[in-house]
Amino acid sequence: HIRQSERVYALRGEFDEEYQRSSPGAVLDGEVVQRLFEQGVRVYDMCGDASNQYKLRWTKDVEAYREIILFNRNIRGTFLAFLERRIVPVAKRLKRILKNNQLLPDS
C-alpha cells in the first residue's frame, strides 16, 4: 500500500474467482482497511479496473483513473513493453474465449 496523507492506494493484486466463496484475501483486505480507517485514513483506493466484480462488492463509488506503465529505453524495456502491450492482451482474450467455450479448465 502507498499512503498519501489521508488516502491509501492499494497495490495491484489478483483475485482467483475459483476461491471466491472462501475468499481468504477478502478477509485480509477487510482487516487491513479497518486498521487503516482506525488510523485516520479517509479514502482507500483499490485502484484498477472499476468493472472488477470483487472490488464492486466493497463499494459502488468509483473514480476515473489513468494507468501509466513505464519501461526503460533499452532492449529489455522495449521487449517488456511489447509483451505488456501486444502479447498479454491477446493472451487474456484467448484465455477468456477458451474458458467461455469450455475448452480450458476453470483453474
C-alpha distances in whole Angstrom, upper triangle without the diagonal:
4,7,10,13,13,10,7,6,5,5,9,11,14,17,20,23,25,23,22,25,23,20,18,15,15,16,13,11,14,14,10,11,14,13,10,14,16,14,15,12,14,12,10,10,10,11,13,17,18,21,19,21,18,16,19,20,17,18,21,20,18,18,19,17,18,17,17,18,19,22,24,27,29,30,27,25,28,28,24,24,28,26,23,25,28,28,25,26,29,28,26,29,31,29,29,33,34,32,34,37,36,37,34,33,30,28
4,7,10,11,8,6,5,7,7,11,13,17,20,23,26,28,27,26,28,27,23,22,18,19,20,17,15,17,17,13,13,16,15,12,14,16,14,14,12,14,12,10,10,11,11,14,18,19,22,21,23,20,18,21,22,19,20,22,20,19,17,18,16,17,16,16,17,18,21,23,26,28,30,27,25,27,28,25,24,28,27,23,25,29,29,26,27,31,30,28,31,33,32,31,35,36,35,36,39,39,40,36,36,33,31
4,6,7,6,4,6,9,11,14,17,20,22,26,28,31,29,27,30,29,25,24,20,20,21,18,16,17,17,13,12,15,13,10,12,14,11,11,9,11,10,9,10,12,13,16,20,21,24,22,24,22,19,22,23,19,20,22,20,19,17,19,17,18,18,18,20,21,24,26,29,31,33,31,28,31,32,28,28,31,30,27,28,32,32,29,30,34,33,31,34,36,35,34,38,39,37,39,42,42,43,39,39,36,34
4,6,5,6,8,11,13,17,19,23,25,29,31,34,32,30,33,32,28,27,24,23,24,21,19,20,20,16,15,17,16,12,14,16,13,12,9,11,10,11,11,14,14,17,21,21,25,24,26,24,21,23,24,21,21,23,20,19,17,18,16,18,18,18,20,21,24,26,29,32,34,32,29,31,33,29,28,32,31,28,29,33,34,31,31,35,35,33,35,38,37,36,40,41,40,41,44,44,45,42,41,38,37
4,6,8,11,14,16,20,22,26,28,31,33,36,34,32,34,33,30,29,25,24,25,23,20,20,20,17,15,17,15,12,12,14,11,9,8,9,10,11,13,16,17,20,23,23,27,26,28,26,23,24,25,22,21,23,20,20,18,20,19,21,21,22,24,25,28,30,33,35,38,35,32,35,36,33,32,36,35,32,33,36,37,34,35,38,38,36,38,41,40,39,42,44,42,43,47,47,48,45,44,41,39
4,7,10,13,16,19,21,25,26,30,31,34,32,30,32,31,27,27,23,22,23,21,18,18,18,15,13,14,13,9,9,11,9,7,5,5,6,9,11,14,16,19,22,21,25,24,25,24,20,22,22,19,18,20,17,17,16,19,18,21,22,23,25,26,30,32,35,37,40,37,34,37,38,34,33,36,36,32,33,37,38,34,34,38,38,35,37,40,39,38,41,43,41,42,45,45,46,44,43,39,38
4,7,10,13,16,18,21,23,26,28,31,29,27,29,29,25,24,21,20,21,19,16,16,17,14,11,14,13,9,10,13,11,9,6,6,5,6,7,11,12,16,18,18,21,21,22,20,17,19,20,16,16,18,15,15,13,16,15,17,18,19,22,23,27,29,32,35,37,34,31,33,34,31,30,33,32,29,30,33,34,31,31,34,34,31,34,37,35,34,38,39,37,38,42,42,43,40,39,36,35
4,6,9,12,15,18,20,23,25,28,26,24,27,26,22,21,18,17,18,16,13,14,14,11,9,12,12,8,10,13,11,10,7,8,6,5,6,8,10,14,17,17,20,19,20,18,15,17,18,15,15,18,15,15,14,16,15,17,17,18,20,22,25,27,30,33,34,32,29,31,32,28,28,31,30,26,28,31,31,28,28,32,31,29,31,34,32,32,35,37,35,36,39,39,40,37,36,33,31
4,6,9,12,15,17,21,23,26,24,23,25,25,21,20,17,16,18,16,13,15,15,12,11,14,14,11,13,16,15,14,11,11,8,6,5,6,7,10,14,14,18,16,18,16,13,16,18,15,15,17,15,13,13,14,12,14,13,15,16,18,21,24,27,30,31,28,26,28,28,25,24,27,26,22,24,27,28,24,25,28,28,25,28,31,29,28,32,33,32,33,36,36,37,34,33,30,29
4,6,8,12,14,17,19,22,21,19,22,21,18,17,13,13,15,13,10,12,13,10,10,14,14,11,14,17,16,16,13,14,11,7,6,5,6,9,13,14,16,14,16,14,11,15,16,13,15,17,16,14,14,15,14,15,14,15,16,19,21,24,28,29,30,27,25,27,27,24,23,26,24,21,23,26,26,23,23,26,26,23,26,28,26,26,30,31,29,30,34,33,34,31,30,27,25
4,6,10,13,16,19,22,20,20,23,22,18,17,14,15,17,14,12,15,16,13,13,17,17,15,17,20,19,19,16,17,14,11,9,8,7,9,13,15,17,15,17,15,13,17,18,16,17,19,18,16,16,17,14,15,13,14,14,16,18,21,25,26,27,24,22,24,24,20,20,23,21,18,20,23,23,20,21,24,23,21,24,26,24,24,28,29,27,29,32,32,32,29,28,26,24
4,7,10,13,16,19,18,17,21,20,17,16,13,14,17,15,12,16,17,15,15,19,19,17,20,22,22,22,19,20,16,13,11,8,7,7,10,13,14,12,15,13,12,15,17,16,17,19,18,16,16,16,14,14,11,13,13,16,18,21,24,25,26,23,21,23,22,18,18,21,19,15,18,20,20,16,17,21,19,17,20,22,21,20,24,25,24,25,29,28,29,25,25,22,20
4,7,10,13,15,15,14,18,17,13,13,10,11,14,12,11,14,16,14,15,18,19,18,20,23,23,23,20,21,18,14,13,9,10,9,12,14,15,12,14,11,11,15,16,15,17,19,19,18,18,19,17,17,15,16,16,19,20,23,27,27,28,24,22,24,23,20,20,22,19,17,19,21,20,17,18,21,19,16,20,22,19,19,23,24,22,23,27,26,26,23,22,19,17
4,7,10,12,12,12,15,15,12,12,10,11,15,13,12,16,18,16,17,20,21,21,23,25,26,26,23,24,21,17,15,12,12,11,12,14,14,11,12,10,11,14,15,15,18,20,20,19,20,20,19,19,16,18,17,20,22,25,28,29,28,25,23,25,23,20,20,22,19,16,19,20,19,15,16,19,17,14,17,19,16,16,20,20,18,20,23,22,23,19,18,16,14
4,6,9,8,8,12,12,9,10,8,9,13,13,12,15,17,16,17,20,22,21,23,26,26,27,24,25,22,18,16,13,14,12,12,14,13,10,10,8,10,13,13,14,17,18,20,19,20,21,20,21,19,21,21,24,25,29,31,32,32,28,27,28,27,23,24,25,22,19,21,23,21,17,18,20,18,15,17,19,16,15,19,19,16,18,22,20,21,18,17,13,12
4,5,6,7,10,11,9,11,10,11,14,15,14,17,19,19,20,23,24,25,26,29,30,31,28,28,25,22,20,16,17,16,15,17,15,12,12,10,13,15,15,17,19,21,23,22,24,24,24,24,22,24,23,26,27,31,33,34,33,30,29,30,28,24,25,26,22,21,23,23,21,18,18,20,17,14,17,18,14,14,17,17,14,16,19,17,19,15,13,10,8
4,5,5,8,10,9,12,11,12,15,16,16,18,20,21,21,24,26,26,27,30,31,32,29,29,26,22,21,17,19,17,16,16,14,11,10,9,12,14,13,16,18,20,22,21,24,24,24,25,24,26,26,29,30,33,36,37,36,33,31,32,30,27,28,28,25,23,24,25,23,19,19,21,18,15,17,18,14,13,16,16,13,14,17,16,18,15,13,9,9
4,6,8,9,9,12,12,13,16,17,18,19,22,23,23,25,27,28,30,32,33,34,31,32,29,26,24,21,22,20,19,20,18,15,14,12,16,17,16,19,22,23,26,25,27,28,28,29,27,29,29,32,32,36,38,38,37,34,33,34,32,29,30,30,26,25,27,27,25,21,22,22,20,17,19,19,15,15,17,16,13,15,17,15,17,14,11,7,7
4,6,6,6,8,9,10,12,14,15,16,18,20,21,22,24,25,27,29,30,31,29,30,27,24,23,20,21,20,20,20,19,15,14,12,15,17,15,17,20,22,25,25,27,28,28,29,27,30,29,32,33,36,39,39,38,35,34,35,33,30,31,32,28,26,29,29,27,23,24,25,22,20,22,22,19,18,21,20,17,18,21,19,21,17,14,11,10
4,6,5,8,9,9,11,13,13,14,17,18,19,20,23,24,25,27,28,29,27,27,25,21,21,18,20,19,18,18,16,13,11,9,12,13,11,14,17,19,21,22,24,26,26,27,26,29,29,32,33,37,40,40,39,36,35,36,34,31,31,32,29,27,29,30,28,24,24,25,23,20,22,23,19,18,21,21,17,18,22,20,22,19,17,13,13
4,5,9,11,10,11,14,15,15,18,20,20,21,24,25,26,27,29,31,28,29,27,23,23,20,23,22,21,21,19,16,13,11,15,16,13,15,18,20,23,24,27,29,29,31,30,32,32,36,37,40,43,44,43,40,39,40,38,35,35,36,33,31,32,33,31,28,28,29,27,24,25,26,22,21,24,23,20,21,23,21,24,21,18,15,15
4,6,9,9,9,12,13,14,15,18,19,20,22,23,24,26,28,29,27,28,26,23,23,20,23,23,23,22,21,18,16,13,16,17,14,16,20,22,25,25,28,30,30,32,30,33,32,35,37,40,43,43,43,39,38,40,38,35,35,36,33,31,33,34,32,29,29,30,28,25,27,28,24,23,26,26,22,23,26,24,26,23,20,16,16
4,5,5,7,9,10,11,13,15,16,17,19,20,22,23,25,26,24,25,23,19,20,17,19,19,19,19,19,15,13,10,13,15,12,13,17,19,22,22,25,26,26,28,27,29,29,32,33,37,40,40,40,36,35,37,35,32,32,34,30,28,30,32,30,26,26,28,26,23,25,26,23,22,25,25,21,23,26,24,26,23,20,16,15
4,5,5,7,9,10,11,13,14,16,17,19,20,22,23,25,23,24,23,19,20,17,20,20,21,21,21,17,16,13,15,17,15,15,19,22,23,24,26,28,27,29,27,29,29,32,33,36,39,40,39,36,35,37,35,32,33,34,31,29,31,33,31,27,28,30,27,25,27,28,25,24,28,27,24,26,29,27,28,25,22,19,17
4,5,5,6,8,10,10,12,14,15,16,18,20,21,23,20,22,20,16,16,13,16,17,18,18,19,15,14,11,12,15,13,13,16,19,21,21,23,24,24,25,24,26,25,28,30,33,36,37,37,33,32,34,32,29,30,31,28,26,28,30,28,25,25,28,25,23,25,27,24,23,27,27,24,25,28,27,28,25,22,19,17
4,5,5,6,9,10,10,12,14,15,16,18,20,21,19,20,18,14,15,12,16,16,17,17,17,14,13,9,10,12,10,9,13,16,18,19,21,23,23,25,24,26,27,30,31,35,38,39,39,36,34,36,35,31,31,33,30,27,30,31,30,26,26,29,27,24,26,28,25,24,27,28,24,26,29,28,29,26,24,20,19
4,5,5,6,9,10,11,13,14,16,17,19,21,19,20,19,16,17,15,18,20,21,20,21,18,16,12,13,15,13,12,15,19,20,21,24,26,26,28,27,29,29,32,34,37,40,41,41,38,36,39,37,34,34,36,33,31,33,35,33,30,30,33,30,27,30,31,28,27,31,31,28,29,32,30,32,29,27,23,22
4,5,5,6,9,10,11,12,14,16,17,19,17,19,18,14,16,14,17,19,20,21,22,18,17,14,14,17,15,13,17,20,21,21,23,26,25,27,25,27,27,30,32,34,38,39,39,35,34,36,35,32,32,34,32,29,31,34,32,29,29,32,30,27,30,32,28,28,32,32,29,30,33,32,33,30,27,24,22
4,5,5,6,8,10,10,12,14,15,17,15,16,14,11,12,10,14,15,17,17,19,15,15,11,11,14,12,10,13,17,17,18,20,22,21,23,22,24,25,27,30,33,36,37,38,34,32,35,34,30,30,33,30,27,29,32,31,27,27,30,29,26,28,30,27,27,30,31,28,29,33,31,33,30,28,24,23
4,5,5,6,9,10,11,12,14,16,14,15,14,11,13,12,16,18,19,19,20,17,16,13,12,14,12,9,12,16,17,18,20,23,23,26,25,27,28,31,33,36,39,41,41,38,36,38,38,34,34,36,34,31,33,35,34,30,30,33,32,29,31,33,30,29,33,33,30,31,35,33,35,32,30,26,25
4,6,5,6,9,10,11,12,15,14,15,15,13,15,14,18,20,22,22,23,20,20,16,15,18,15,13,16,20,20,21,23,26,25,28,27,29,29,32,34,37,40,41,42,39,37,39,39,35,35,38,35,32,35,37,36,32,33,36,34,31,34,36,33,32,36,36,33,34,38,36,38,34,32,29,27
4,6,5,6,9,10,11,13,11,13,13,10,13,12,15,18,20,20,22,20,19,16,15,17,16,13,16,19,19,20,21,23,23,25,24,26,26,28,31,33,37,38,39,36,34,36,36,32,33,35,33,30,32,35,34,30,31,34,33,30,33,35,32,31,35,36,33,34,38,36,38,34,32,29,27
4,5,5,6,9,10,11,9,10,10,7,10,10,14,17,19,18,21,18,18,15,13,15,14,11,13,16,16,17,18,21,21,23,23,25,26,29,31,34,37,39,40,37,35,37,37,33,33,36,34,30,32,35,34,31,31,34,33,30,32,35,32,31,35,36,33,34,38,37,38,35,33,30,28
4,5,5,6,9,10,10,11,12,10,14,14,18,21,22,21,24,21,21,18,16,17,16,12,14,18,18,19,21,24,24,27,27,29,30,32,35,38,41,43,44,40,38,41,41,37,37,39,37,34,36,39,38,34,35,38,36,33,36,38,35,34,38,39,36,37,40,39,41,38,36,32,31
4,6,5,6,9,9,12,13,11,15,15,19,22,24,24,26,24,23,20,18,20,19,16,18,21,21,22,23,26,25,28,27,29,30,32,34,37,40,42,43,40,38,40,40,37,37,39,38,34,36,39,39,35,36,39,38,35,37,40,37,36,40,41,38,39,43,41,43,40,38,34,32
4,5,5,7,6,9,9,8,12,13,16,19,22,22,24,22,23,20,17,19,19,15,16,20,18,19,20,23,22,24,24,26,27,29,32,34,38,39,41,38,35,38,38,35,34,37,36,32,34,37,37,34,34,37,36,33,36,39,36,35,39,40,37,39,42,41,43,40,38,34,33
4,5,5,5,6,8,8,12,14,17,21,23,22,24,23,23,20,18,19,18,14,15,18,17,18,19,22,23,25,26,27,29,31,34,37,40,42,44,41,38,41,41,37,37,40,38,35,36,39,39,36,36,39,38,35,37,40,38,37,40,41,39,39,43,42,44,41,39,36,35
4,6,7,10,12,12,16,18,21,24,26,25,28,26,26,23,21,22,21,17,18,22,21,22,23,26,26,29,29,31,32,34,37,39,43,45,46,43,41,43,44,40,40,43,41,38,39,42,42,39,39,42,41,38,41,43,41,40,43,44,42,42,46,45,47,44,42,38,37
4,6,9,12,12,16,18,20,24,27,26,29,27,27,25,22,24,23,19,20,23,22,23,23,26,25,28,28,29,31,32,35,37,40,42,44,41,39,41,42,38,38,41,40,37,38,42,42,38,39,42,41,38,41,43,41,40,44,45,42,44,47,46,48,45,43,39,38
4,6,9,11,14,17,19,23,26,25,28,27,27,25,22,23,23,19,19,22,20,21,21,24,24,26,27,28,30,32,35,37,40,42,44,42,39,41,42,39,38,41,40,37,38,41,42,38,38,42,41,38,41,44,41,40,44,45,43,44,47,47,48,45,44,40,39
4,6,7,11,13,16,19,22,21,24,23,24,21,18,20,20,16,16,19,17,17,17,20,20,23,23,25,27,28,32,34,37,39,41,38,36,38,39,35,35,38,36,33,34,38,38,35,35,38,38,35,37,40,38,37,40,42,40,40,44,44,45,42,41,37,36
4,7,10,13,15,19,21,19,23,22,23,21,17,18,19,15,14,16,14,15,15,18,18,21,23,24,27,29,32,35,38,40,42,40,37,39,40,36,35,38,37,33,34,37,38,35,34,38,38,35,36,40,38,36,40,42,39,40,43,43,45,42,41,37,36
4,6,10,11,15,17,16,19,19,19,18,14,15,16,13,12,14,11,12,11,15,15,18,19,21,23,26,29,32,35,37,39,37,34,35,36,33,32,34,33,30,31,34,34,31,31,34,34,31,33,36,34,33,36,38,36,36,40,40,41,39,38,34,33
4,6,9,12,15,14,17,16,17,15,11,13,14,11,11,13,11,11,12,14,14,17,17,20,22,24,27,30,33,35,37,34,31,33,34,30,29,32,31,27,28,31,32,28,28,31,31,28,30,33,31,30,33,35,33,33,37,37,38,35,34,31,30
4,5,9,11,11,14,13,15,14,10,12,14,11,11,12,10,9,9,11,11,13,14,16,18,21,24,27,30,33,34,31,28,30,31,27,26,29,27,24,25,28,28,25,24,28,28,25,27,30,28,27,31,32,30,31,35,35,36,33,32,29,28
4,7,9,9,12,10,12,10,7,10,12,10,10,12,11,10,10,12,11,13,13,16,17,20,23,27,30,32,32,30,27,29,29,25,24,27,25,21,23,25,26,22,22,25,25,22,24,27,25,24,27,29,27,27,31,31,32,29,29,25,24
4,7,8,11,10,13,12,9,12,14,13,12,13,12,9,9,9,8,10,9,12,14,17,20,24,26,29,30,27,24,26,26,22,21,23,22,18,19,22,23,20,19,23,23,20,22,25,24,22,26,28,26,27,30,31,32,29,29,26,25
4,6,9,8,12,11,9,11,14,14,14,14,13,10,10,10,8,9,8,11,13,16,19,23,25,27,28,25,23,24,24,20,19,21,19,16,16,19,20,16,16,19,19,16,18,21,20,19,22,24,23,23,27,27,28,26,26,23,22
4,5,6,9,10,9,10,13,14,13,13,13,9,10,9,9,10,10,13,15,18,21,25,27,29,29,27,24,25,25,22,20,21,20,16,16,19,19,16,14,18,18,15,16,19,18,17,20,22,21,21,24,25,26,24,25,22,22
4,5,8,10,7,7,11,11,10,9,9,6,8,8,9,12,12,16,18,22,25,28,31,33,33,31,28,29,29,25,24,25,24,20,20,22,23,20,18,21,21,18,18,22,21,18,21,24,22,22,25,26,28,26,26,23,23
4,6,9,8,7,11,12,12,10,12,10,12,12,13,14,15,18,20,24,26,30,32,34,34,32,29,29,29,26,24,25,23,20,20,22,22,19,16,19,19,16,16,19,18,16,18,21,19,18,22,23,25,23,23,20,21
4,6,6,6,9,11,11,11,13,11,13,14,14,16,15,19,20,23,26,29,32,33,33,31,28,29,28,25,24,25,23,20,20,22,21,18,16,19,19,15,16,19,17,15,18,20,18,18,21,22,24,21,21,18,18
4,5,5,6,9,10,10,13,12,15,16,17,19,19,22,23,27,29,33,36,37,37,34,32,33,32,28,28,28,26,23,24,25,25,21,19,22,21,17,18,21,18,16,19,21,18,17,21,21,24,22,21,17,18
4,5,5,7,10,11,13,13,16,17,18,20,19,22,23,27,29,32,35,37,36,33,31,33,32,28,28,29,26,23,24,26,25,22,21,23,22,18,20,22,20,17,21,22,19,19,23,23,25,22,21,17,17
4,5,6,7,9,10,10,12,14,15,17,17,20,22,25,28,31,34,36,36,33,31,32,31,28,27,29,26,23,24,26,26,22,21,24,23,20,21,24,22,20,23,25,22,22,26,26,28,25,24,21,21
4,5,5,6,8,9,12,14,16,18,19,22,24,28,30,34,37,39,39,36,34,34,34,31,29,31,29,26,26,28,28,24,23,25,25,21,22,25,23,21,24,26,23,22,26,26,29,27,26,22,22
4,6,8,11,12,15,18,19,22,22,25,27,30,33,36,39,41,41,38,36,37,36,33,32,33,31,28,29,31,30,27,25,28,27,23,24,27,24,22,25,27,23,23,27,27,29,27,25,22,22
4,7,9,11,14,17,18,21,21,24,26,29,32,36,39,40,41,38,36,37,36,33,32,34,32,28,29,32,31,28,27,30,29,25,26,29,27,25,28,29,26,26,30,30,32,30,28,24,24
4,5,8,11,14,16,20,21,24,26,29,32,36,39,41,41,39,36,37,37,34,32,34,33,29,30,32,32,28,27,30,30,26,27,30,28,26,29,31,28,28,31,31,34,32,30,27,27
4,6,10,13,15,19,20,24,26,30,33,36,39,41,42,39,37,37,37,34,33,34,33,29,29,31,32,28,26,29,29,26,26,29,28,25,28,30,28,27,31,31,33,32,31,27,28
4,7,10,13,17,19,22,25,28,31,35,37,40,41,38,35,36,37,33,32,33,32,29,29,31,32,29,27,30,30,27,27,31,29,27,30,32,30,29,33,34,36,34,33,30,30
4,7,9,13,15,18,21,24,28,31,34,36,37,35,32,33,33,30,28,30,29,25,25,28,29,25,24,27,27,24,25,28,27,25,28,30,28,28,31,32,34,32,32,29,29
4,6,10,13,16,19,22,26,29,31,34,35,33,30,31,32,28,26,28,28,24,24,27,28,25,23,27,28,25,25,29,28,26,29,32,30,30,33,34,36,34,34,31,31
4,7,10,13,17,20,23,27,29,31,33,31,28,28,29,26,24,26,25,22,21,24,26,23,21,24,26,23,23,27,27,25,28,30,29,29,32,34,35,33,34,31,31
4,7,10,13,16,20,23,25,28,29,28,24,25,26,23,20,23,23,19,18,22,23,21,19,23,24,22,23,26,26,25,27,30,29,29,32,34,34,33,33,30,30
4,6,10,13,16,20,22,24,26,24,21,21,23,20,17,19,20,16,15,19,21,19,17,21,22,20,21,25,25,24,27,29,29,29,32,33,34,32,33,30,30
4,7,10,13,17,19,22,23,21,17,18,19,16,14,16,16,13,12,16,18,16,15,19,20,18,19,23,23,22,25,27,27,27,31,32,32,30,30,28,27
4,6,10,13,15,18,20,18,15,15,17,14,12,15,15,12,12,16,18,16,16,19,21,19,21,24,24,24,27,29,29,30,33,34,34,31,32,30,29
4,7,10,13,15,16,15,11,12,14,11,9,12,12,9,10,14,15,14,14,18,19,18,20,23,23,23,26,28,28,29,32,33,32,30,31,29,28
4,7,9,12,14,12,9,10,12,10,8,12,13,11,12,15,17,16,17,20,21,21,23,25,26,27,29,31,31,32,35,36,35,32,33,32,30
4,6,8,10,9,5,7,9,7,6,10,11,10,11,14,16,15,17,20,20,21,23,25,26,27,29,31,31,33,35,36,35,32,33,32,31
4,6,8,8,5,7,10,9,9,12,14,13,15,17,18,19,21,23,23,24,27,28,29,30,33,34,34,36,38,39,37,35,36,35,33
4,7,8,6,6,10,10,10,12,15,15,15,17,19,20,22,24,24,26,28,29,30,32,34,35,36,38,40,40,39,37,38,38,36
4,6,5,6,9,10,10,12,14,15,16,18,19,20,22,24,24,26,28,29,30,32,34,35,36,38,40,40,38,36,38,37,35
4,6,5,6,9,10,11,12,14,15,16,17,18,21,22,22,24,27,27,28,30,32,32,34,36,37,38,36,34,36,36,34
4,5,5,6,9,10,11,12,14,15,15,16,19,20,20,22,25,25,26,28,30,30,32,34,35,36,34,31,33,33,31
4,5,5,6,9,10,10,12,14,15,15,18,19,20,21,24,25,25,27,29,30,31,33,35,35,34,31,33,32,30
4,6,5,6,9,10,10,12,13,14,17,18,19,20,22,23,25,27,28,29,31,33,34,35,33,31,33,33,31
4,5,5,6,9,10,10,11,12,15,16,16,18,20,21,22,24,26,26,28,30,31,32,30,28,30,30,28
4,5,5,6,9,10,10,10,13,15,15,16,19,20,20,22,24,25,26,28,30,30,29,26,28,27,26
4,5,5,6,8,10,10,12,14,15,16,18,20,20,22,24,25,26,28,30,31,29,27,29,28,27
4,6,5,6,7,9,11,12,13,15,16,17,19,21,22,23,25,27,28,29,27,26,28,28,26
4,6,6,5,6,9,10,10,12,14,15,16,18,20,20,22,24,25,26,24,22,24,24,23
4,6,6,5,7,10,10,11,13,15,16,17,19,20,21,23,25,26,25,23,24,23,22
4,6,7,7,9,11,12,13,15,16,17,19,21,22,23,25,26,25,24,26,25,24
4,6,6,7,9,11,11,13,15,16,17,19,21,22,23,25,23,22,24,24,24
4,6,5,6,9,10,11,12,14,15,16,18,20,21,22,20,19,21,21,21
4,5,5,6,9,10,10,12,14,15,16,18,20,21,19,17,19,19,18
4,5,5,6,9,10,11,12,14,15,16,18,20,19,17,20,19,19
4,5,5,6,9,10,11,12,14,15,17,18,17,16,19,18,19
4,5,5,6,9,10,10,12,14,15,16,15,13,15,16,15
4,5,5,6,9,10,11,12,14,15,14,13,15,14,14
4,5,5,6,9,10,11,12,14,14,13,15,15,16
4,5,5,6,9,10,11,12,11,10,13,14,15
4,5,5,6,9,10,10,9,8,10,10,11
4,6,5,6,9,10,10,9,11,10,12
4,5,5,6,8,8,9,12,12,14
4,5,5,6,5,5,9,10,12
4,5,5,6,5,7,7,10
4,5,8,8,10,10,13
4,5,8,10,11,14
4,5,7,8,12
4,7,9,12
4,6,8
4,6
4
